[in-house]
Amino acid sequence: MGGRGRLRVYLGAAPGVGKTYAMLSEARRARERGKDVVVGLVEVHDRARTAALLDGLEILPRQSLTYRGATFTELDPAAVIERAPTLALIDELAHTNVPGSRNAKRWQDVEEILEAGIDVVSTLNIQHLESLNDVVEQITGVTQRETVPDEVVRRADQIELVDMSPEALRRRMAHGNVYPPERVDAAFANYFRVGNLTALRELALIWVADKVDEQLDRYRADHAIAGTWEARERVVVALTGGPEGDTLVRRAARVAARGKGADLLAVHVTSADGLTTGADPANLVRQRALIENLGGTYHQVVGHDIPRALLEFARGVNATQLVLGASRRKRLLTRGVGVTTTALSGSIDVHMVSHEATGQGRARPRPGAALTVTRRLSGWALVLLGMPLLTLALRPLDLTLPTEILLFLLLVVAAALAGGMWPALTAALLGFGLLNWFFTPPLHTLTVAEPENVVALVIFVLVAAMVSTVVDLAARRSREAARSRADAEVLSTLAGHVLRGESALPSLLARTRETFGLSAVTMLERGDAGEWRVVSTSGGMPATSPGQAEIDVVIDDRLVLAARGRLLEASDRKVLEAFAAQAAVALRQQRLREVADRAGPLAEADRMRTALLAAVGHDLRTPLASAKASVESLRSTEVTWSDEDRAELLATADESLIKLNRLVSNLLDMSRLQAGVLGVRLEPVAIEDVLPHAVDDLGPLRDRLATDIPPDLPELTADPALLERVLVNLMANALRHSPAGEPVLVHASWHGENVEIRVIDRGPGIPVEAHERVFLPFQRLGDRDNHAGVGLGLALSRGLTEAMGGTLVPEDTPGGGLTMTISLRRAT
């Protein structure tokens, strides 16, 4: 086959929406059209309707791999490539392959198959996209361990969204079309809540919409379509760095809010020559934060012609509306940016927004001198001394007028290079007079006899004026560029500094003091009574009020940055204002972290107290009531009990008290773990010495237990009592949820420096996305029955294992069920 195969991805918001069903339906339609279709790997998850679609399709054999004593099956990409079909079906693109496979990830297998020229159809849930990993964790509380780089999916030739409303998906689950009945309640109560499914559905719709936007932009670019297609409202607001920017951003946000799903973008155009344009960095920093808080994005472009640069950006993002501010300057002869932009906007709607600073006649500040005082004095010296000396030197010589003009022009250029424009212009006028008086016939008069000499003298003056202007402009631009570069470096350092560390505000103030050579920089906050309070300071004696500082920058109604040491130039003050704005952001972030840090433990403690009260109210009462009933029955004189009945009542009371003792012990150990006062005594331990005691604690359930302990298993480092508690909890949990007649296997092995103990059951298992949540106290997920206890067993088991320096991780048992793996260090 020639060329790369095409990839089609069925994307869904959550498991169960019908991605695999849609993929198989498409495969059957493709086969009916005469395509050679094979099934590389499809997971039907015991769903009868999905499995029925496999009938008649060629299914390639999977490869078998052995890992940690268990056998797994995975996709065999070599078999697919050797078979060379037209289309291959490969389910679950984000799947992680078993160690020892050809590739670590299934999407890498798919890449190989595509490179072989084979088309592939695959499936993916939105939570497995790498860029959305943290967002999904925030929504659902579940960390997705299996992810696919976004770029892999974006390169797909076709992405089809398999959509289903949360209510419809929950109905499917209730009917048993997604998970077995015993897992439905846990799924409803956790991952598959309506809020979770709605949020995941929105993520999927937005991601696909962005993908469609990319395709539309690519189509417009490929077909050279410059006009705006109003497929989606996009509002662009132009920022100049002036004080009116806040008003413009809020107005643009209101315009965008009128259209559901409209995008909001802000753009600032900087001059292409690198010169400053009067933009205030502090205003831009504040306005950028505002636009991002309102859900928009900030952009910066470079352009020589501001109206055309704005419109090029707007058309490039397929904008439908452009928001501009009315000019702050009164214009008599020029049209201004707003009028020019409106005239050239074409199909883009332009909103001209007035503001408080409109037409106030504020002119741009005139730039200062481009050259140093020394250079300007050197230029004037060349003019005042060089011109007379050159005239005296040329008079005895019999030179032609063009030669003399060139020599005077050379002196003018030297004056321009040394002193700038004004010395050079003076030299040009003085040279014109000297040439006319001393070297142009008739001599010693201002009359010029020959017309050619008039032309030569005029050209001399014009050339001298142009050279002096160019030299002065070059010097000014060089100075402005150097200053802009220095400011950019300072602001770049500032931006990176704010993002580092939790103590951003003190560090930022120290950086500000060092950058501007100040003796002290202080952040002041005004209290409710009007008094000033020092929030943070760096350097020597701080200013306790704005009046004590040489420089004070007002950030908002309550915050002021006060600096002591020296006065700053206006250009330096602009950069200082940017520092002040970032300092305010750092202060807010610091306070938000402090609030979150205080609220987290309180919320956790409150949750623990609530759960503990629930446990006392239900799980402690049940064994107590059973034991009390048995004892009261034995003490009753109204009934004569047989020996068998008495033995049964005593066994019931004993079993209830054992449950009660175990529950109280778990609660106490969990409280010790969270308080950090659990005593751990590590020593070399043989599993053969601990396992029998743990098995005995299981009572009658121990008959359903099978063990596989190698005779040469090395000792491990653990606390024998704690390890026994961990094993009892894991084995009891596995036995409680294994089907009748299915034994629970305890298997041990060692790998390198670690000894691993596995408790393997054949129960219903738990979803991969809930693997970590089962270790939260008072959680019952997957295997857990809502009436099986307070849900402390797994949480306590992981805590005790980690206290011994080990790990406890869940894995899916091949063929169904759950495997809990304890890993501890080998004894040395």
Buried (B, 14 or more C-beta within 10 A) or exposed (E): EEEBBBBBBBBBBBBBBBBBBBBBEBBBEBBEEEEBBBBBBBEBBEBEEBBEBBEEBEEBEBBEBEEBEBEBEBBBBEBBBEBBBBBBBBBBBBBBBBEEBBBEBBBBBBBBBBEBBBBBBBBBBBBBBBEBBEBBBEBBBBEBEBBBEBEBBBEBEEBBBBBBBBEBBBEBBEEBBBBEEEBBBBBBEBBBBEEBBBBBBEBBBEBBEEBBBEEBBEEBEEEEBEEBEBEBBBBBBBBBBBBBBBBBBBBBBEBBEEBEEBBBBBBBBBBEEBBBEEBBBBBBBBBBBBBEEBEBEBBEBEBEBBBBBBBBBBBBBBBBBBBBBBBBBEEEEEEBBBBBBBEBBEEBBBBBBEBEBBEEEEEEEEEEBBBEEEBBBBBBBBBBEBBEEBBEEBEEEEEEBEEBBEBBBEBBBBBBBBBBBBBBBBBBBBBBEBBBEBBBEEEEEEEBEEEEBEEBBEEBBEBBBEBBBEBBBEBBBEBBBEBBEEBEEBBEEBEEBBEEEEEBBBBBBBBBBEBBEBBBBBBBBBEEEEEBEBBBBBBEEBBBBBEBBBBBBEBEEBBBBBBBBEEBEEBBBBBBBBBBBBBBBBBEBBEEEEEEEEEEEEEEEEEBEEBBEEBEEEBBEBBBEBBEBBBEBBEEEEEEEEEEEEEEBEEBBEBBBBBBEBBEEBBEBBEBBBEEEBEEEBEEBBBEEBBEBBBEBBBEBBEBBEBEBEEEBEBBBBBBBBBBBBBBBBBBBBBBBBEEEBBBBBBBBBEEEBBBBBBBBBBBBBBBBBBBBBBBBBBBBBBBEEEBBBBBBBBBBBBBBEBBEBBBBBBBBBEBBBBBBBBBBBBE
